[in-house]
Amino acid sequence: MKLSHKGMKISESDWAIFLEHADATMKALQVPVGECEQVVAFVLSLKDDIVEV
């Protein structure tokens, strides 16, 4: 993840917007709460490798 996002200058603001879109998408698709929580936990574990600035 770190290598594939290096130099993209993804900010905290970009990250927050991504999380909002991901949340809205999972709600629109009616993904069960337990599965949403698992996805969010996984995605949050990647933040340090993705957010640069």
C-alpha positions as CSV (number, residue, x, y, z in Angstrom):
1,M,0.0,0.0,0.0
2,K,2.7,2.5,0.9
3,L,4.5,2.1,-2.4
4,S,1.4,2.2,-4.5
5,H,0.2,5.5,-2.8
6,K,3.7,7.1,-2.6
7,G,3.8,10.6,-4.1
8,M,0.0,10.9,-4.4
9,K,0.0,13.5,-1.6
10,I,-3.2,12.2,-0.1
11,S,-4.2,14.5,2.8
12,E,-6.2,14.0,5.9
13,S,-9.0,15.8,4.1
14,D,-8.8,13.4,1.1
15,W,-8.9,10.5,3.6
16,A,-12.0,11.9,5.4
17,I,-13.8,12.4,2.1
18,F,-12.9,8.8,1.0
19,L,-14.3,7.4,4.3
20,E,-17.5,9.4,3.8
21,H,-17.9,8.0,0.2
22,A,-17.2,4.5,1.4
23,D,-19.7,4.8,4.2
24,A,-22.4,6.1,1.8
25,T,-21.7,3.3,-0.7
26,M,-22.0,0.6,1.9
27,K,-25.2,2.1,3.2
28,A,-26.6,2.4,-0.4
29,L,-25.7,-1.3,-0.9
30,Q,-27.2,-2.2,2.4
31,V,-24.1,-4.0,3.6
32,P,-24.7,-5.5,7.0
33,V,-23.4,-3.5,10.0
34,G,-20.9,-6.2,11.0
35,E,-19.4,-6.4,7.6
36,C,-19.2,-2.6,7.4
37,E,-17.3,-2.6,10.7
38,Q,-14.8,-5.1,9.4
39,V,-14.3,-3.1,6.2
40,V,-13.8,0.1,8.2
41,A,-11.4,-1.5,10.6
42,F,-9.3,-2.9,7.7
43,V,-9.3,0.4,5.8
44,L,-8.3,2.4,9.0
45,S,-5.4,0.0,9.5
46,L,-4.0,1.2,6.1
47,K,-4.2,4.9,6.8
48,D,-0.5,5.4,7.8
49,D,0.5,3.8,4.5
50,I,-1.8,6.0,2.4
51,V,-2.0,9.5,4.0
52,E,1.1,11.5,3.3
53,V,0.4,15.1,4.1
